[in-house]
Amino acid sequence: MPSTPHTERHFTSGDAVRDIVIGMSDGLTVPFALAAGLSGAVQSTSIVITAGFAEIAAGSIAMGLGGYLAARSDAEHYASERLREVKEVREIPDAEAKEVSDVFTSYGVSAEAAAPVVNALRSRPEAWVDFMMRFELGLEAPDPKRALVSAATIAGAYALGGLMPLAPYVMVAAATRALAISVAFTLLALFVFGYVKGHFTGTRPVRSALQTTLVGGLAAAAAFGIARAIS
């Protein structure tokens, strides 16, 4: 009897989505708050545009640098922990073998059933260290290009997000009217962004869109209120 091949579909780009979410969410709210605050203070779209683009440039650089440093810190932490595991496997193999057995015990596998696997790992030090890194410490080997990719992704997402609330000020001369359009643009962008994020992460797209719009809208409103109070 013919059988249908089983194909598993798993989303494996969590780091990229996280970077996009970080950059896009800040890019949609911070430049909007700045533009909205200035709209009530100066009533000049040229000043709003100049300040907005300056903020986008500075914000994308700062966010990208933060992403780069975070990814580099993760890579350095992984390298440091791996060196320690290599040393422990070489110098105290019995203790490390006990830790392997404990890992299997935590999954409900008896020490006797796990013994052949433990012995097999002891004969392959590199695989043994890989096992300890993943299952004892919960660490995955970082992509060597991760830091640069993360920096570029966060910075690009921030810049793209920041251009959306600022675009109405480029197209409309009256600051108050541009503000109203900017609010609509920002909420629409948050909804679309949340929908796409939900589609790629496997959650309900509409629910994700509504949550993103609500959270982003509240954050933007709070930032707008603070900016207007200061101005």
Summary of the structure (lengths in Angstrom):
residues: 231
radius of gyration: 24.9
end to end distance: 74.6
largest distance: 77.1
contacts: 721
relative contact order: 0.18
helix: 84%
strand: 0%
